[in-house]
């Protein structure tokens, strides 16, 4: 009988711990936007010599496309961070 009471008490204690779950509360906090504008990259076509072949120009244009995609992604990240901060 005593063993059953101890077991019942232990089960009650464990059940009590289960009901106390932490609650996440999100409160928006206004912060100033202090992000610096990313520097514009040196584009590949700007560094081509005047007598570059068509193949070199095409390769530089493809590289420039990738450079601009990265630059746009950085700009969008700064803009998004500032919009969230409002």
C-alpha atoms as one frame of an Amber mdcrd trajectory, in Angstrom:
protein
   0.000   0.000   0.000   2.804   2.399   0.895   4.575   1.599  -2.350   1.438
   2.454  -4.326   1.160   5.820  -2.570   4.782   6.636  -3.409   4.232   5.622
  -7.016   1.071   7.719  -7.240   2.941  10.695  -5.729   5.804  10.327  -8.222
   3.373  10.160 -11.136   1.574  13.274  -9.856   4.859  15.168  -9.599   5.884
  14.211 -13.117   2.472  15.168 -14.473   2.782  18.566 -12.782   6.105  19.233
 -14.531   4.550  18.502 -17.900   1.926  21.237 -17.562   4.502  24.015 -17.038
   5.687  24.689 -20.574   7.478  27.918 -21.484   5.519  30.284 -23.677   7.257
  32.315 -26.377   6.032  35.895 -26.571   7.127  38.046 -29.512   7.032  41.789
 -28.959   8.058  44.094 -31.809  10.778  46.512 -30.779  11.576  49.605 -32.820
  15.252  49.838 -33.752  16.926  52.329 -36.068  18.132  51.154 -39.442  21.901
  51.538 -39.326  22.932  49.307 -42.198  25.484  50.710 -44.585  24.889  50.637
 -48.306  26.915  47.845 -49.942  29.691  48.971 -52.251  29.053  48.531 -55.949
  31.312  45.794 -57.309  33.918  46.424 -59.991  32.184  44.920 -62.988  33.966
  42.505 -65.285  33.157  44.439 -68.469  34.708  47.608 -67.061  38.072  45.867
 -66.878  38.115  44.565 -70.469  40.702  45.932 -72.869  39.403  47.740 -75.937
  40.624  44.997 -78.266  38.986  42.076 -76.372  37.582  39.253 -78.461  33.902
  38.456 -78.696  34.447  35.388 -76.527  36.160  37.429 -73.819  33.326  39.961
 -73.891  30.692  37.218 -73.619  32.555  35.608 -70.721  32.828  38.987 -68.987
  29.114  39.644 -69.478  28.238  36.312 -67.863  30.549  37.065 -64.946  29.008
  40.531 -64.632  25.535  39.001 -64.480  26.591  36.893 -61.479  28.229  39.920
 -59.859  25.060  41.988 -60.243  22.876  39.205 -58.844  25.023  39.129 -55.706
  24.942  42.926 -55.440  21.156  43.007 -55.800  20.823  40.303 -53.132  22.908
  42.421 -50.729  20.810  45.512 -51.470  17.567  43.604 -50.920  18.875  42.242
 -47.616  19.637  45.778 -46.406  16.224  47.028 -47.516  14.443  44.086 -45.878
  16.351  44.627 -42.630  15.351  48.294 -42.595  11.699  47.502 -43.339  11.557
  44.959 -40.514  13.104  47.524 -38.166  10.241  49.977 -38.697
